[in-house]
């Protein structure tokens, strides 16, 4: 595996929003992203969203590396690491749909 990119989706965000989308450079390749979520927000909901070659963003399931569960969103209040399979997607983002108190940062590392 080689690191393709490091990406920042949200940087100390204090409000809801889509953040910065990652454009998948090689749609046909097996591409994986490790997503790190951290911050001091007392409550939050982050939705993992992907987009195919056409159409709108849809929620996609990611793997929680701590609990071993699959989910299309997280409401955790502690630091987390999630794994996303980007194979076949053209874009990916981490949408903050709710946040309370303080801030939240989300970054990713893409490997092939």
N, C-alpha and C positions, 0 to 999 in steps of 0.2 A: 504494500500500500504506500502511496505517496500523497503528501499534503498538496492539495490543489489551491486552496484559498482559506484565509481567515476572514470572517465576516462579522460585522456588528449590525444586528437588527434593531436594537433599542439601546440607547445610551443614557442612563440615569433618567429614564422617562417618568414623569409624574402624572401623565394623563393617558387616556385611552388613545389607540391609534394603530395604524398598520405598520409603522416603522419602515425600515429599508428592506426592500425585497432582494433576494439573492437570485440572480439569473443563472440558471444551470447551463454551463458552457458546452457540455457534451451530453445531450439528451439521451443518446443511445447507450451510454456507458453505465456500468454499475457504480453509482455514486452514493456515498454515505456522508451524512453530516452529524457531528456531535454538537449538541446545543447545550450551552451553559446558561442557566438562569440564576441570577443573584440580585440581591438588593435588600432594602429595609422596609418595603411595603408590608403593611400588616395584613392585607388581603389582596388577592389578585386572581385574575383569570387570563390565561394566555392560551390562544387557539392556534394550533399548527395548521397552516393552509398551503395548499399547492395548486398549481395551475398547469394544465396540459398545454398542448400546442394551440388549442382553440378553447374558447369558453371562459367561464369565470373561475375565480378561486373557490376551492372547496376544502372543507376540513379533512385532514388526513391523519391517520393514526401513526404515532411515534412510539418508541420503546423507552420506558423509564429504566435507566440502567441501575437504579437502586432497588426498585420494587419488582422489576421484571414484568410489569404490566404494559399493555397497549392502551393508548388513549389519544383522542384528537385534541384534548385540552388539559391544562393543569390548573389547579387551584391551590397549589402548595404555598406555604409561607416560609419554607427554608430553601437553601440553595439546592438546585437540581441539575442533573445531566440527563438529557434525552437523546436518542438516536433516531434520525430520520433517513428513510430510504428515498433518495431523490430520483431513482431510475424512472425514466419516462416523463418526468416533469420538466417544464420549461422555466418555471419560477417557483420560489418558496418564500414564505414569510411567517413571522411570529407576531400575530395580532394581539395586542393587549385590549381585551374587551371590558375589563374592569380593573380598577386599582384603587387602593385606599391608603392614605398616609405615606409619605416619603416616596421612594423611587425604586425603579426596577431596570436592570440591564440584562440584555440577552445577546449572546454572541455565538458564533458557530465556527467549526473547523471542518472543511470539506476534504474527504479523502477518496481516492479511487484505487 
